[in-house]
Amino acid sequence: MANTHNTSLTPVGEDARVFTGFSHASLWFSLGVGLLVMQVGAYLVPAMGTRDALIAIVIGSIVGSALLASTAKLGCDSGLSSAGLMHRVYGSAFARLPVLLNIVQLIGWTTFELVVMRDGTAAIGQRALGAQFHIVWPTLLWGGVLTLLMTGSMLTLVRQFVSRIGLPLVIGSLLWLSWHFIGVASAQGLTAFMARPSDGSMGMLSAIDLVMAMPVSWLPLVADYARHGRSGRSTLAGTWVGYAIANAWCYALGFLVASVSEPGTDLVMALLLAQGGLLALGLILLDELDNAYGDVYSGAVSANSLKPTWSTRRWGLALAVLCTALALVLPMHSLEPFLLMLSSVFVPLYGVILGRWATVMRTPDDALPPKVDLIAAALWLLGVAVFHAAATWAPQYGSALPSLLLTFTLARLTHNATHGATTRGASQ
């Protein structure tokens, strides 16, 4: 089937470009908020002193969100989905590899989100009702709601629910929790809190790398939403501002909670014990649902690019049911390092895509891509090797930034090179 008949690999029409800058800001603020982000922020305690941690959180959030927003602008300017960008840069045959890896990681992260929501629901039930919930019922509850959401329109969900209802609720929850834990820090002594030193186990670049991990993890998804933007400028600004604020806020809140709590205290329990924490945590859990939805929708778009005979909605329903089943049987907390490792391949992948910006924009929409762009493929694999080499032998410098800068620079330098020794297929 030719790419022109595959809606996931061709630019969206003008009638589907309905997202304003506020729509993007609302969506990415909402997607940037989550218990997982706060838990990662807590990892900075006691590795970083307060002042250094706050600096790393601000820099990492700005840089990571800038990368996310740049990819969003490319998606909007080209009208292409994430899978469409991969096909245009890497070739129709080779692109199937990163598309498949993306689907696998999205299934994993959706399953992990369901487990987070399940565990949070069980903690709320125990705290509020004194009841012990078996994992089956809260998993089926959240999985069922997720499946139900997949029957509707993504565009309607973002514009009607996320922007108008979800955004003010989650902002209110974060404000309440921030006020409470700042009060706790004040009672313990703000001067001592701000002057708290690190234990020396994490350097500044490594901390920035950790903060960038969350915005970078959304790179393989952002174009699936950004292509519905009305303009590249508003898409860039909305995505950047929305995600940067949410990421910095949640990392800082996680750091604050861990700093003022007893060592070893579970983050969810600390939030529950806060004044009004039960309601605030419940609203954050509800907001966690759109993270799962975002993963499933993007996974459905990618799957549709491989098998267009199944609609995006049909793929979304299938993936939601699959993830619910996996959440019941897989030990997801022990699989988190694997998911983080899998996510690492997308930093150099998008370094190459951003470096080939001109190639993406100058290629006619009706042109058949080569089966394999050997140069782009080699640069991606080189970037993956550099990412893991840096993490192993020079962790103090981080791994995301070196891999990203290398692949972006080399892709930019080679963007005028002809597509490698490839052949153009008669049909894709």
KOLTORKE-721174 format. One record per residue (C-alpha): residue number from 0; chain; x, y, z. Coordinates in steps of 0.2 Angstrom, whole numbers, plus 5000, padded with zeros to 4 digits. Layout:
// residues N
{NUM,"A",{X,Y,Z}}
...
This chain:
// residues 428
{0,"A",{5000,5000,5000}}
{1,"A",{5007,5017,4995}}
{2,"A",{5011,5029,5009}}
{3,"A",{4998,5041,5002}}
{4,"A",{4985,5029,5008}}
{5,"A",{4992,5028,5025}}
{6,"A",{4985,5042,5036}}
{7,"A",{4998,5039,5049}}
{8,"A",{5012,5042,5037}}
{9,"A",{5005,5057,5027}}
{10,"A",{5003,5075,5033}}
{11,"A",{4986,5079,5042}}
{12,"A",{4974,5090,5032}}
{13,"A",{4970,5108,5037}}
{14,"A",{4953,5103,5044}}
{15,"A",{4962,5093,5058}}
{16,"A",{4974,5107,5063}}
{17,"A",{4964,5113,5078}}
{18,"A",{4976,5115,5092}}
{19,"A",{4980,5133,5098}}
{20,"A",{4996,5137,5108}}
{21,"A",{4985,5136,5124}}
{22,"A",{4979,5118,5119}}
{23,"A",{4997,5113,5117}}
{24,"A",{5002,5121,5134}}
{25,"A",{4987,5113,5143}}
{26,"A",{4991,5096,5135}}
{27,"A",{5009,5096,5139}}
{28,"A",{5007,5103,5157}}
{29,"A",{4995,5089,5160}}
{30,"A",{5007,5076,5153}}
{31,"A",{5021,5083,5162}}
{32,"A",{5013,5081,5179}}
{33,"A",{5014,5064,5187}}
{34,"A",{5019,5053,5202}}
{35,"A",{5033,5046,5193}}
{36,"A",{5040,5063,5189}}
{37,"A",{5040,5067,5208}}
{38,"A",{5047,5050,5212}}
{39,"A",{5062,5054,5201}}
{40,"A",{5064,5071,5208}}
{41,"A",{5065,5062,5225}}
{42,"A",{5081,5053,5218}}
{43,"A",{5090,5069,5220}}
{44,"A",{5090,5068,5239}}
{45,"A",{5103,5067,5247}}
{46,"A",{5113,5066,5231}}
{47,"A",{5112,5085,5228}}
{48,"A",{5112,5100,5239}}
{49,"A",{5096,5110,5238}}
{50,"A",{5103,5125,5228}}
{51,"A",{5112,5114,5216}}
{52,"A",{5097,5103,5214}}
{53,"A",{5086,5118,5210}}
{54,"A",{5098,5124,5197}}
{55,"A",{5099,5107,5189}}
{56,"A",{5080,5106,5189}}
{57,"A",{5078,5123,5181}}
{58,"A",{5091,5120,5168}}
{59,"A",{5086,5102,5164}}
{60,"A",{5068,5106,5162}}
{61,"A",{5072,5121,5150}}
{62,"A",{5084,5111,5139}}
{63,"A",{5074,5095,5139}}
{64,"A",{5057,5104,5135}}
{65,"A",{5066,5114,5122}}
{66,"A",{5071,5098,5113}}
{67,"A",{5053,5092,5115}}
{68,"A",{5046,5108,5108}}
{69,"A",{5058,5108,5094}}
{70,"A",{5052,5091,5089}}
{71,"A",{5034,5097,5091}}
{72,"A",{5037,5112,5079}}
{73,"A",{5044,5100,5066}}
{74,"A",{5029,5089,5068}}
{75,"A",{5018,5104,5066}}
{76,"A",{5027,5111,5051}}
{77,"A",{5028,5095,5042}}
{78,"A",{5011,5088,5047}}
{79,"A",{5019,5071,5050}}
{80,"A",{5016,5059,5065}}
{81,"A",{5031,5052,5074}}
{82,"A",{5031,5037,5063}}
{83,"A",{5030,5048,5048}}
{84,"A",{5046,5058,5053}}
{85,"A",{5055,5041,5056}}
{86,"A",{5050,5035,5038}}
{87,"A",{5055,5051,5030}}
{88,"A",{5072,5052,5039}}
{89,"A",{5077,5034,5040}}
{90,"A",{5068,5026,5025}}
{91,"A",{5052,5015,5024}}
{92,"A",{5060,4999,5028}}
{93,"A",{5073,5004,5042}}
{94,"A",{5060,5015,5050}}
{95,"A",{5050,4999,5055}}
{96,"A",{5063,4996,5068}}
{97,"A",{5062,5012,5078}}
{98,"A",{5043,5012,5076}}
{99,"A",{5042,4994,5083}}
{100,"A",{5053,4999,5098}}
{101,"A",{5042,5014,5101}}
{102,"A",{5027,5003,5102}}
{103,"A",{5035,4991,5114}}
{104,"A",{5041,5005,5125}}
{105,"A",{5023,5013,5125}}
{106,"A",{5015,4997,5129}}
{107,"A",{5028,4996,5144}}
{108,"A",{5025,5013,5150}}
{109,"A",{5006,5012,5149}}
{110,"A",{5007,4996,5159}}
{111,"A",{5018,5005,5172}}
{112,"A",{5006,5020,5172}}
{113,"A",{4992,5008,5176}}
{114,"A",{5002,5000,5190}}
{115,"A",{5006,5017,5197}}
{116,"A",{4987,5022,5197}}
{117,"A",{4983,5005,5205}}
{118,"A",{4995,5007,5219}}
{119,"A",{4990,5024,5222}}
{120,"A",{4971,5019,5223}}
{121,"A",{4975,5005,5235}}
{122,"A",{4985,5017,5246}}
{123,"A",{4970,5030,5246}}
{124,"A",{4958,5015,5249}}
{125,"A",{4968,5010,5264}}
{126,"A",{4970,5027,5271}}
{127,"A",{4952,5033,5268}}
{128,"A",{4942,5017,5271}}
{129,"A",{4954,5006,5280}}
{130,"A",{4951,4993,5266}}
{131,"A",{4964,4982,5258}}
{132,"A",{4961,4981,5239}}
{133,"A",{4967,4966,5229}}
{134,"A",{4977,4972,5214}}
{135,"A",{4964,4966,5201}}
{136,"A",{4950,4978,5205}}
{137,"A",{4959,4994,5204}}
{138,"A",{4969,4988,5189}}
{139,"A",{4953,4984,5180}}
{140,"A",{4945,5000,5185}}
{141,"A",{4958,5011,5178}}
{142,"A",{4961,4999,5163}}
{143,"A",{4942,5000,5159}}
{144,"A",{4942,5019,5160}}
{145,"A",{4957,5020,5148}}
{146,"A",{4949,5008,5136}}
{147,"A",{4933,5019,5136}}
{148,"A",{4943,5034,5133}}
{149,"A",{4950,5026,5117}}
{150,"A",{4933,5025,5109}}
{151,"A",{4932,5044,5108}}
{152,"A",{4941,5058,5099}}
{153,"A",{4959,5063,5104}}
{154,"A",{4956,5081,5098}}
{155,"A",{4940,5082,5108}}
{156,"A",{4948,5075,5124}}
{157,"A",{4962,5088,5123}}
{158,"A",{4951,5103,5119}}
{159,"A",{4936,5099,5130}}
{160,"A",{4942,5090,5145}}
{161,"A",{4961,5093,5147}}
{162,"A",{4961,5111,5144}}
{163,"A",{4945,5116,5152}}
{164,"A",{4943,5104,5167}}
{165,"A",{4959,5094,5170}}
{166,"A",{4971,5109,5169}}
{167,"A",{4963,5119,5183}}
{168,"A",{4961,5104,5194}}
{169,"A",{4979,5098,5193}}
{170,"A",{4986,5115,5196}}
{171,"A",{4975,5117,5211}}
{172,"A",{4982,5100,5218}}
{173,"A",{5000,5105,5215}}
{174,"A",{4997,5122,5223}}
{175,"A",{4990,5114,5238}}
{176,"A",{5004,5101,5240}}
{177,"A",{5017,5114,5237}}
{178,"A",{5010,5126,5250}}
{179,"A",{5009,5112,5263}}
{180,"A",{5027,5105,5261}}
{181,"A",{5034,5123,5260}}
{182,"A",{5026,5125,5277}}
{183,"A",{5034,5109,5283}}
{184,"A",{5051,5115,5277}}
{185,"A",{5048,5132,5285}}
{186,"A",{5044,5124,5302}}
{187,"A",{5060,5114,5301}}
{188,"A",{5070,5129,5296}}
{189,"A",{5070,5136,5278}}
{190,"A",{5088,5142,5280}}
{191,"A",{5094,5125,5285}}
{192,"A",{5084,5117,5270}}
{193,"A",{5092,5129,5257}}
{194,"A",{5109,5126,5264}}
{195,"A",{5108,5107,5265}}
{196,"A",{5123,5100,5256}}
{197,"A",{5124,5085,5245}}
{198,"A",{5133,5068,5249}}
{199,"A",{5143,5070,5233}}
{200,"A",{5136,5055,5224}}
{201,"A",{5129,5065,5209}}
{202,"A",{5137,5079,5199}}
{203,"A",{5128,5094,5191}}
{204,"A",{5128,5086,5173}}
{205,"A",{5122,5070,5179}}
{206,"A",{5108,5078,5188}}
{207,"A",{5103,5088,5173}}
{208,"A",{5103,5072,5163}}
{209,"A",{5091,5065,5176}}
{210,"A",{5079,5080,5175}}
{211,"A",{5080,5079,5156}}
{212,"A",{5074,5061,5156}}
{213,"A",{5056,5065,5157}}
{214,"A",{5054,5077,5143}}
{215,"A",{5065,5066,5132}}
{216,"A",{5054,5051,5136}}
{217,"A",{5040,5060,5126}}
{218,"A",{5050,5063,5111}}
{219,"A",{5043,5048,5101}}
{220,"A",{5025,5054,5105}}
{221,"A",{5025,5073,5103}}
{222,"A",{5023,5074,5084}}
{223,"A",{5007,5064,5085}}
{224,"A",{4999,5078,5094}}
{225,"A",{5009,5093,5087}}
{226,"A",{5004,5089,5069}}
{227,"A",{4987,5095,5074}}
{228,"A",{4993,5113,5078}}
{229,"A",{4988,5128,5069}}
{230,"A",{5005,5136,5068}}
{231,"A",{5023,5130,5071}}
{232,"A",{5027,5145,5082}}
{233,"A",{5012,5143,5094}}
{234,"A",{5016,5124,5095}}
{235,"A",{5034,5127,5099}}
{236,"A",{5029,5140,5113}}
{237,"A",{5014,5130,5120}}
{238,"A",{5024,5114,5121}}
{239,"A",{5040,5122,5128}}
{240,"A",{5031,5132,5142}}
{241,"A",{5018,5119,5147}}
{242,"A",{5030,5105,5149}}
{243,"A",{5045,5115,5157}}
{244,"A",{5034,5122,5170}}
{245,"A",{5026,5105,5174}}
{246,"A",{5042,5096,5174}}
{247,"A",{5051,5109,5185}}
{248,"A",{5037,5110,5197}}
{249,"A",{5035,5091,5199}}
{250,"A",{5054,5088,5201}}
{251,"A",{5055,5101,5214}}
{252,"A",{5040,5095,5223}}
{253,"A",{5047,5078,5224}}
{254,"A",{5064,5084,5230}}
{255,"A",{5055,5095,5243}}
{256,"A",{5044,5080,5250}}
{257,"A",{5059,5069,5251}}
{258,"A",{5069,5082,5260}}
{259,"A",{5057,5086,5273}}
{260,"A",{5051,5068,5276}}
{261,"A",{5060,5054,5286}}
{262,"A",{5073,5045,5276}}
{263,"A",{5065,5030,5267}}
{264,"A",{5047,5037,5268}}
{265,"A",{5037,5032,5253}}
{266,"A",{5032,5047,5242}}
{267,"A",{5014,5042,5240}}
{268,"A",{5012,5039,5259}}
{269,"A",{5020,5056,5262}}
{270,"A",{5008,5064,5250}}
{271,"A",{4993,5055,5258}}
{272,"A",{4998,5061,5276}}
{273,"A",{4999,5079,5270}}
{274,"A",{4984,5090,5275}}
{275,"A",{4971,5088,5261}}
{276,"A",{4983,5076,5253}}
{277,"A",{4970,5063,5250}}
{278,"A",{4960,5074,5238}}
{279,"A",{4976,5081,5230}}
{280,"A",{4983,5064,5227}}
{281,"A",{4967,5058,5220}}
{282,"A",{4967,5072,5207}}
{283,"A",{4985,5069,5203}}
{284,"A",{4980,5050,5200}}
{285,"A",{4966,5056,5189}}
{286,"A",{4978,5067,5179}}
{287,"A",{4990,5052,5178}}
{288,"A",{4976,5044,5167}}
{289,"A",{4980,5056,5152}}
{290,"A",{4998,5050,5153}}
{291,"A",{4992,5032,5150}}
{292,"A",{4980,5039,5136}}
{293,"A",{4994,5048,5128}}
{294,"A",{5005,5033,5127}}
{295,"A",{4991,5022,5120}}
{296,"A",{4985,5035,5107}}
{297,"A",{5003,5037,5101}}
{298,"A",{5006,5018,5101}}
{299,"A",{4990,5016,5091}}
{300,"A",{4996,5029,5078}}
{301,"A",{5013,5020,5076}}
{302,"A",{5004,5003,5075}}
{303,"A",{4992,5010,5062}}
{304,"A",{5007,5015,5051}}
{305,"A",{5013,4997,5051}}
{306,"A",{4996,4990,5048}}
{307,"A",{4984,5003,5041}}
{308,"A",{4970,4990,5038}}
{309,"A",{4967,4992,5057}}
{310,"A",{4961,5010,5061}}
{311,"A",{4969,5020,5075}}
{312,"A",{4954,5018,5086}}
{313,"A",{4954,4999,5084}}
{314,"A",{4973,4999,5088}}
{315,"A",{4970,5010,5103}}
{316,"A",{4957,4998,5110}}
{317,"A",{4968,4983,5107}}
{318,"A",{4983,4991,5116}}
{319,"A",{4973,4997,5131}}
{320,"A",{4966,4980,5134}}
{321,"A",{4983,4972,5132}}
{322,"A",{4991,4984,5144}}
{323,"A",{4978,4981,5157}}
{324,"A",{4981,4962,5156}}
{325,"A",{5000,4965,5157}}
{326,"A",{4997,4976,5172}}
{327,"A",{4989,4961,5181}}
{328,"A",{5003,4949,5178}}
{329,"A",{5020,4958,5176}}
{330,"A",{5031,4964,5190}}
{331,"A",{5032,4982,5182}}
{332,"A",{5042,4990,5196}}
{333,"A",{5057,4978,5193}}
{334,"A",{5055,4981,5174}}
{335,"A",{5057,5000,5176}}
{336,"A",{5076,5000,5172}}
{337,"A",{5073,4991,5156}}
{338,"A",{5060,5004,5151}}
{339,"A",{5072,5018,5155}}
{340,"A",{5086,5009,5145}}
{341,"A",{5074,5007,5130}}
{342,"A",{5069,5025,5131}}
{343,"A",{5088,5029,5129}}
{344,"A",{5088,5024,5111}}
{345,"A",{5076,5038,5106}}
{346,"A",{5088,5052,5111}}
{347,"A",{5100,5049,5097}}
{348,"A",{5085,5044,5086}}
{349,"A",{5078,5062,5087}}
{350,"A",{5095,5070,5087}}
{351,"A",{5096,5063,5069}}
{352,"A",{5078,5068,5065}}
{353,"A",{5081,5086,5071}}
{354,"A",{5098,5087,5062}}
{355,"A",{5088,5082,5046}}
{356,"A",{5075,5096,5048}}
{357,"A",{5079,5102,5030}}
{358,"A",{5077,5085,5023}}
{359,"A",{5060,5082,5031}}
{360,"A",{5053,5099,5025}}
{361,"A",{5060,5098,5007}}
{362,"A",{5055,5081,5003}}
{363,"A",{5038,5081,4993}}
{364,"A",{5024,5073,5002}}
{365,"A",{5020,5062,4988}}
{366,"A",{5039,5056,4986}}
{367,"A",{5042,5038,4990}}
{368,"A",{5056,5037,5003}}
{369,"A",{5071,5026,5001}}
{370,"A",{5070,5009,5009}}
{371,"A",{5085,5013,5020}}
{372,"A",{5095,5029,5023}}
{373,"A",{5112,5021,5027}}
{374,"A",{5119,5037,5034}}
{375,"A",{5105,5042,5046}}
{376,"A",{5104,5024,5052}}
{377,"A",{5122,5023,5055}}
{378,"A",{5122,5040,5065}}
{379,"A",{5107,5033,5076}}
{380,"A",{5117,5017,5080}}
{381,"A",{5132,5027,5084}}
{382,"A",{5122,5039,5095}}
{383,"A",{5115,5024,5105}}
{384,"A",{5133,5017,5107}}
{385,"A",{5139,5034,5113}}
{386,"A",{5124,5036,5125}}
{387,"A",{5128,5019,5134}}
{388,"A",{5147,5022,5133}}
{389,"A",{5145,5039,5142}}
{390,"A",{5133,5031,5155}}
{391,"A",{5146,5017,5159}}
{392,"A",{5163,5026,5158}}
{393,"A",{5159,5045,5161}}
{394,"A",{5143,5046,5171}}
{395,"A",{5148,5062,5178}}
{396,"A",{5145,5071,5161}}
{397,"A",{5128,5063,5158}}
{398,"A",{5123,5053,5143}}
{399,"A",{5108,5061,5135}}
{400,"A",{5117,5078,5130}}
{401,"A",{5133,5070,5123}}
{402,"A",{5123,5058,5112}}
{403,"A",{5111,5071,5107}}
{404,"A",{5124,5084,5102}}
{405,"A",{5134,5071,5093}}
{406,"A",{5120,5064,5082}}
{407,"A",{5112,5082,5079}}
{408,"A",{5129,5089,5073}}
{409,"A",{5133,5074,5062}}
{410,"A",{5116,5074,5055}}
{411,"A",{5116,5092,5051}}
{412,"A",{5133,5091,5043}}
{413,"A",{5127,5077,5032}}
{414,"A",{5110,5083,5028}}
{415,"A",{5114,5087,5010}}
{416,"A",{5122,5070,5007}}
{417,"A",{5112,5058,4995}}
{418,"A",{5102,5044,5003}}
{419,"A",{5114,5029,5005}}
{420,"A",{5115,5014,4993}}
{421,"A",{5097,5011,4993}}
{422,"A",{5083,5007,4982}}
{423,"A",{5066,5015,4980}}
{424,"A",{5052,5003,4982}}
{425,"A",{5037,5003,4970}}
{426,"A",{5025,5003,4985}}
{427,"A",{5027,5004,5004}}
